Amino acid sequence: MIVAARWRGLILPGVLTLLVLAVLLSLSAWQFSRMGWKEALLARIEARIDAAPVPVPPEADWPAWRADEDEYRRVTVEGRFLHDREVLVHGNTPRDERGRVFAGYYVLTPLARPDGSIVVVNRGFVPLENRDPATRAPGQVEGEVVVSGVMRAPQEWGWFLPADDPAKGEWFTRDPAAIAAAFGLARVAPFIVEADGASNPGGLPRGGLTRVSFPNNHLEYALTWLGLAIGLLGVFAVFATKRLKGT
């Protein structure tokens, strides 16, 4: 009777342990899956970044554009900047070699192509004190230009970002559809071209700041969850042993 009672006393702790164990193992498996996805993503990005640039897709192909297939592909696009529809998106530079970041704006300017379609170009970064285009007049190039860079998907709004306020010129997302709506533009590409590091007159905006290095800590996370699962089994084993021995 005593032994049976001790075994019954393990039912609830055992069930709870199994439930928690299932959660921990699921999290570990999910992180292993994410690791495979991240490694494949990084391999695709590296291959696209290192490839020779190609002309931006024709307008007829834009409805079929997909970030997973085309983002970070190197392209060239020709046209004329519409500087009067320039948008300044709040942002920071990537960390430099000393770990510093700088606050300012990314200059997104619609580029009117010869056929009348438009591609929004992220021309690069300007410091806070250069918000006014007059302070960087040499960089407001006129006439036909050829821009080389990489295609990027629109930046979606997130909970930690303030909402864009086009009326006040306050932008926090890089979204070509929102820019098109704000200025009444038609035939706008569903992607953005982030300009490469080619120097603009006067040095601003500063391009070539596309982030192509992403953290891949999924293996560490997967092993952490797996370790917790193993630890949980060990704790339950010790608990069950003592309970059955009556100690």
N, C-alpha and C positions, 0 to 999 in steps of 0.2 A: 504493500500500500504506500509506503513512504517513497519507494523508488518510482512508482507510477505517478505519485503526486509531483515528484521532482521533474519528471518528464513533461507532465502537463504544464508545469510552471515555465517550460521553455517555449511553449507554443506561441504566445503573444510576442515575446522578444524575437523568436525565430522568424515570425511573419514580418515584423517590422524590419528586421535585418535584411530579409530577402527583398523587401520593397526598396529600401535604401540602396542595397547592392545593385538592384536592377537599374536604378537611376544613375548611379556612379558609372556602371559599365556602359550604359547608353551614352553618357556624356563623353566617356573615353573613346568609344567607337565613333561618335560624331566628330570629335577632334581629329581622329585619324583620317576620317573621310575629308574633313576640311583641309588637312595637310596635303592630301593628294590633289584636291582641287586647286589649292594655292600654288603648289609646285607646277601644275600644268599651266595655270594662269601666268606665272612668272616666265615660264619657258616661251609661251606665246608672245608675251610682251617683248621679251628680249629678241626674239626672232623678228618681230615687226619693227622694233626700234633700229635694229642693225641693217635692215633691208634698204635698198636704194629707194628714194622717194618716187612716187607715181602721181600722175594728175589726180586731183580730187574727183570722186565719183561724179558722173553726170547727173543732172537733176532728175532724170527719169528713174535713176536707181535709188534716190533718197528714201522713198517710202519703204524700201526693203532693208534700209541700213540697220545693222544690229551691232550693239556695243561689243558683245562677246566675240564677234567675228571681225570687226573693223577697228575697234578702239586701239589707239597707239600706233596705227599704221602711218608711216611717213608719207606725206603728200606735198604737192605744190598747188597753189591756187593763184590765179592772176585776176586783177581787177583794180578798182579804184576805191580807196577808203572814203566812207561817209563820216567824216570827223564830226559833223554836227549832230550825229546820232551816237556818239561815243558814250559808253557806259563805264563807270568806275565801280568795281566790285571790291568791297572791303576784304582784305586778306593779309597774310603774312608770307614772307619768303621762307623757303626751306632753310633748315639749319645749315650754317656755313661750317667750315672746318674747325671753328672755335666754338661751335654749339650755339651761335647767336641767331636770333630771328629778328626781322625788322617788319614793322607794321606799315601798311600803306594801301595801295589799290592795284588791282589788275585791270588793265585797260582793254575793254572789249569793244571792238569797232566793226560794224558791218562793212563788208567788202563787196561792192557791186561788180559782178562779173560782166564781161562783154555781152553775154546773152540775156542780161537783165536779172538773173537769179542772184541770190545773196548768200554769202557764207560769213558767219560771225567769226572774227579772228581775235583770239586773246593775244594781244601784241606783247604783253609782258607787264612787269611791275614798275610802279613809280612810288617814291616815298610820299608821306603825308603832305609834305610841303610843296609837292608838285601836282596837287590835285587840279589846279587851274592849268588848262592847256597852254596858256600864255607863258608859263614858266618853263615849258619844254617845246617851244614853238618849232625848233629845227626838226623835231621828231614827228611833227604833223605833216608828213610827206604828202604831196599832191601828185596827181597824174597816175598813170598805170604803174602798178608794182607787181612783183612776183613774190609771194610769201611761201616759205617752206616751213613745215612743222609737222605736228602729229594730230590726228583726229582724236577728239575726246567726246565722250557722252555728256549730255547736259548734267549739271549739278542739281540734284534734287534738294528741295527744302527739307530740313530736319528740325526736330524739336528744340535743338540747342542753337538754332539760327534765328535771328529776327526776320520778320517778313520783309520782302522787298517793298520799297515805297517809291515807285517811279516818279511820282509827282514831286517829291523832294530830292530826287537824284540819289536816293540811298538804296544801294544794291548789295545783297549778301550772297546771291547765287548766280552761277554762270549758266543761264538758261536762254538759249536762242529764241525759243518760243515766246518767253516773257518779254525779251527785248523787241521782237517783232511786233508784239501786241502793243507795247508802249509807244512805238514810233509809227505804227500803221504800215509796217513793211510786209510785203508778200513774197512768196517764192523763196523762203528762207530755209537753209539746210537744217536738218534735225540734229546736227553735230556742231562742234566748235573745232576750229583749227588753232592749236596752241603753237605760236611762232617759236622757231628755234633761236639759237643764240646769236644770229646775225646782228651786227651792231646797227642800231638806228642812229640817224644824225643827232648829235648831241648826247648820245648814250642812253636816251630814254624814249620809250619804255625799254626795260631790260628783259629780253626774252630768254629762252633756253632754261626755264625754271620748272619744266614738267617733272613731276615726281615719278621716277621709274623704279624706285627701291621701296619695297614694302616689307613690313615685319612678317616673319613666318615662325610664330612661336607655337604652332599647333602641336608639334611633337611634345614639347614641354608640358603643355596643358593636358594632352592625352595621357602622358605618363603620370602626371599629378593625380588625375581622376582614377587611373588604374591603381596607383599606390594607395589612395584612400580606400578603394574597394578591398584591396588585399589587407590593409590595416583593419578594416571593419571586420573581415572574416577572422582575423587573429584575435581581436577583442572579444568577438562572440564565442570563439572556441574556448578562450580562457574562462569567460563567464559561464558557459555551459558546463565545462569540466568542474568548476568549483560548485556549481549548483547541484550537479549529480552526485558529487562527493559529500555534499552537505556542509561544505566549508564556507 
